[in-house]
Each structure stands twice: as C-alpha cells, then as structure tokens.
C-alpha cells in the first residue's frame, strides 16, 4: 500500500512542528515555487518506450500543484549509451515532452518572459526546456539556433564528462579534480547562447571551466542544481569563491536534492538541505539561492522498468515534489524569515528567467 501524505511527511529526519508546516504551505500557495532542474524530458521518453502515456499528468502534476510549483526547468540529458546518436536522442526527448504536455490542463511550455507571466496569471505550471550538456551539437555552434527554434532556452556546456566544448567535473560518487577548460568552440557556444538570450548553466563544469566562464561571459549565468562545497566536499558543489562570483554577476544557484551531493548519506536529508541553503544565504544573500532538486528516483525507476528490472534504491533527499514545502518549513523552523524563504522557493529564479529570456 502506498504511503499516505501524512506518513510521507513524517518519514523525514527533522520533526516539523505544525505551525511551521502551515506557514510553509501558505508561502507555497502565495508565492510561485520553482524547481530549476528535473530530467523530465528524458523520463517521459523512457516511459513512452515502455508503452506509458500521460506521464506528467500521472506522475508529476498532482505534486506540482500540491507544492505550488509554477515553473519547472526540464533538462534534455543524453545518457552515455546514446552518445553515438546524441542529436537524434535529444530531438526525441524534446518531441516526447511536447506531446506529453500538449493540451494538458495546468501545464504550459514556457519560451519567453511573456509565457512566464501568462502561466503565472493562469495558475499553470510552466515547463522550460534546456540542454544538460551540448554533446549533441559537437562543434557545430549553429545547431544552437535549431535547438532555440524547437523551444530550448538554455544549456550547460557539458555534463560530468568531456565533450567538444568543455570538460565536466567528476561524477557525484567520485572525488577528484579534473583539469581542462573550455575549448575555442566552447567559447563560441557561450557567445551564441548569449546572443540568443539562452541561459548558461554551470552546474556540471569543472573548476577551470567555471573560472573561464566568469572571464568571458557578458550576461548572468546560473547553477541550476549545485550546493555548497564548504558544507559537503563534492566537486559537484560550488566553493565559496565560486558562489560569490556567481552572485556578483546576478546569478542564482539551485540547491541539489541528491543525497550524494547534499551529503545526507545517513538519511539526514532535510538537515543537510537546510545546512547548504543557510550557508549560501550567509555567504551570498537570499537573493541568489533557490531550489534545483534534480530528483532522479522516478527517472531511475522508469529506466529500470524499460529493462524489465526493478529499482528499489533511493538517491533523492525528497520522495517527490509534494515534499518540497517540508524543506521550506524546516528553514522557517530553523529561523529563516518568510521574506527570505519566499525568494528562495521561487522568486529568485522567476526574476532571473524574466531578465534573461527573450521578451516574446
């Protein structure tokens, strides 16, 4: 039998007192919440291949609505197994997502500032497409225009692996410094993204690549799903100096909800998420912090099911998006003010995307 909502809320490491939970729920009703990173397009394609349809409606929409999530940044991530046909796989993911949400009540594809305003006015959850790594274009920077024409509005240069544009940091379960910065094509890609009003995500870049982006970028960039390296020593997280550099040019960093990146290996999920956010707020201010949970357990279950296997492990700090208000409640209970919390749950990313995206 599936856990009830109350049981799910109790199944956390911090006991949330009822007044703080009610305050958090009200904040999520009154302020648009944002998840700046979810591998949604890839999961839809996996479930489609297994014969499943209406993926967002069945697996995500109720929890989005329960948590007041009004904008989700969906990555298009090409797995290692598909790198030999990366462009085709990326197009398949984009097509699958568009078809899944077409005519779905409560969901809208977002491509511009106007689209964000419209979705918020209509009470819908906007889906914003971006590339998690640009392996699919090789050195052909012109293909960024093709992706733009398909509705893609941002990109990270690479995932945690090298490609023709840049070198990624090590994977979450590793701990090693990987040298190498942006290639000449990578520099051109940054310029083209800025020309197209597409946002740049630095979450998977290695340290040298991050420093190079700071030197050459002319528009503010973000880290959609990274925490603090001071709180948990993972190269997927950002140093204090990197956080300050990101904030100084107007960026926002989204708190990653993977236990291997948050450092909640003992099950202390809410505690570690709060520690990251609180440290970030202390160092760079609440205006530059947000949520980017990168919840992957549902994706992993979909991939396993397609192979005829069962995935029973848990890598995410949260069971689903319906638990996002628990993070907000924990922050409030630990002393954060409502105004700061309102910015973090979504206001900061809404502001950023309304600044960086094209008007129409």
Secondary structure by P-SEA (a helix, b strand, c coil): ccccaaaaaacccccccaaaaaaaaaaaaabbbbccccaaaaaaaaaaaaccccccccccaaaaaaacccccccccccccccccaaaaaaaaaaaaaaaaacccccbbbbccaaaaaaaaaabbbbbbbbbcccccccccccaaaaaaaaccccccccccccccccccccccccbbbbbbcccaaaaaaaaaaaaacbbbbcccccaaaaaaaaacccbbbbbccccccccccccccccaaaaaaaaaabbbbbbbcccccccccccaaaaaaaaaaaaaaaccccccbbbbccccaaaaaaaaaaacccccccccccccccaaaaaaaaaaaacccaaaaaaaacaaaaaaaaaccccc
